[in-house]
Protein backbone atom coordinates (compact mmCIF):
# COMPACT_ATOMS: atom_id res chain seq x y z
CA UNK A 1 0.00 0.00 0.00
CA UNK A 2 3.05 2.23 0.19
CA UNK A 3 2.99 4.85 -2.52
CA UNK A 4 -0.74 4.55 -3.07
CA UNK A 5 -2.96 7.61 -2.69
CA UNK A 6 -4.39 6.06 0.47
CA UNK A 7 -1.07 5.84 2.32
CA UNK A 8 0.00 8.70 4.56
CA UNK A 9 3.36 10.29 3.68
CA UNK A 10 6.10 10.11 6.28
CA UNK A 11 6.15 13.89 6.73
CA UNK A 12 2.43 13.93 7.45
CA UNK A 13 2.80 11.15 10.00
CA UNK A 14 5.67 13.04 11.64
CA UNK A 15 3.29 15.98 12.15
CA UNK A 16 0.80 13.69 13.90
CA UNK A 17 3.43 12.45 16.32
CA UNK A 18 4.79 15.97 16.90
CA UNK A 19 1.35 17.23 17.90
CA UNK A 20 1.00 14.47 20.48
CA UNK A 21 4.57 14.42 21.83
CA UNK A 22 5.66 18.06 21.74
CA UNK A 23 2.42 19.99 22.03
CA UNK A 24 0.65 17.57 24.37
CA UNK A 25 -2.51 17.16 22.34
CA UNK A 26 -4.57 14.04 22.78
CA UNK A 27 -4.76 11.46 20.04
CA UNK A 28 -8.46 12.20 19.64
CA UNK A 29 -7.68 15.88 18.95
CA UNK A 30 -4.93 15.03 16.47
CA UNK A 31 -7.20 12.62 14.63
CA UNK A 32 -9.92 15.26 14.37
CA UNK A 33 -7.47 17.92 13.15
CA UNK A 34 -5.99 15.72 10.42
CA UNK A 35 -9.20 13.90 9.57
CA UNK A 36 -8.00 10.37 10.30
CA UNK A 37 -9.34 7.60 12.47
CA UNK A 38 -7.66 6.48 15.68
CA UNK A 39 -7.18 3.08 14.09
CA UNK A 40 -5.17 4.67 11.27
CA UNK A 41 -3.11 6.69 13.74
CA UNK A 42 -2.22 3.64 15.83
CA UNK A 43 -1.52 1.53 12.74
CA UNK A 44 1.05 4.00 11.46
CA UNK A 45 2.43 4.70 14.93
CA UNK A 46 3.11 1.01 15.52
CA UNK A 47 4.68 0.57 12.07
CA UNK A 48 6.91 3.64 12.45
CA UNK A 49 8.05 2.77 15.97
CA UNK A 50 9.14 -0.80 15.40
CA UNK A 51 5.96 -2.56 16.40
CA UNK A 52 5.51 -3.99 12.92
CA UNK A 53 2.39 -6.10 12.80
CA UNK A 54 3.37 -7.46 9.39
CA UNK A 55 6.27 -9.53 10.69
CA UNK A 56 6.18 -13.24 10.02
CA UNK A 57 4.27 -15.04 12.73
CA UNK A 58 4.29 -18.80 12.70
CA UNK A 59 0.74 -20.00 12.69
CA UNK A 60 -0.74 -23.17 14.06
CA UNK A 61 -1.70 -25.94 11.70
CA UNK A 62 -5.25 -25.92 10.51
CA UNK A 63 -7.43 -28.11 12.77
CA UNK A 64 -8.46 -30.29 9.83
CA UNK A 65 -4.90 -30.82 8.61
CA UNK A 66 -4.57 -34.46 7.63
CA UNK A 67 -0.81 -34.54 7.09
CA UNK A 68 0.45 -34.61 10.66
CA UNK A 69 4.17 -34.89 11.48
CA UNK A 70 3.73 -38.59 12.25
CA UNK A 71 2.10 -39.28 8.86
CA UNK A 72 4.70 -37.10 7.13
CA UNK A 73 7.45 -39.28 8.62
CA UNK A 74 5.73 -42.47 7.41
CA UNK A 75 5.51 -41.04 3.89
CA UNK A 76 9.14 -39.96 4.00
CA UNK A 77 10.32 -43.41 5.08
CA UNK A 78 8.22 -45.06 2.35
CA UNK A 79 9.75 -42.75 -0.26
CA UNK A 80 13.24 -43.73 0.85
CA UNK A 81 12.44 -47.44 0.97
CA UNK A 82 10.58 -47.76 -2.33
CA UNK A 83 12.01 -44.75 -4.22
CA UNK A 84 8.66 -43.79 -5.70
CA UNK A 85 8.13 -40.49 -7.39
CA UNK A 86 10.32 -37.81 -8.81
CA UNK A 87 12.80 -37.76 -5.95
CA UNK A 88 14.65 -40.93 -5.13
CA UNK A 89 16.89 -41.74 -2.19
CA UNK A 90 20.04 -40.61 -3.99
CA UNK A 91 18.74 -37.12 -4.54
CA UNK A 92 19.98 -34.35 -2.26
CA UNK A 93 16.59 -32.66 -2.37
CA UNK A 94 14.98 -35.76 -0.87
CA UNK A 95 16.48 -34.90 2.50
CA UNK A 96 14.79 -31.51 2.37
CA UNK A 97 11.42 -32.95 1.34
CA UNK A 98 10.48 -33.59 4.95
CA UNK A 99 10.75 -29.89 5.76
CA UNK A 100 9.08 -28.38 2.70
CA UNK A 101 5.53 -28.64 3.98
SULQUICOR-V250118 format. One record per helix or strand. SS is the DSSP state (H for helix, E for strand). FROM is the first residue (numbers start at 1). LEN is the number of residues. If there is no record, write none. Layout:
ss: <SS:SS>
from: <FROM:FROM>
len: <LEN:LEN>
This chain:
ss: <H:H:H:H:H>
from: <10:27:38:69:93>
len: <12:8:11:14:5>
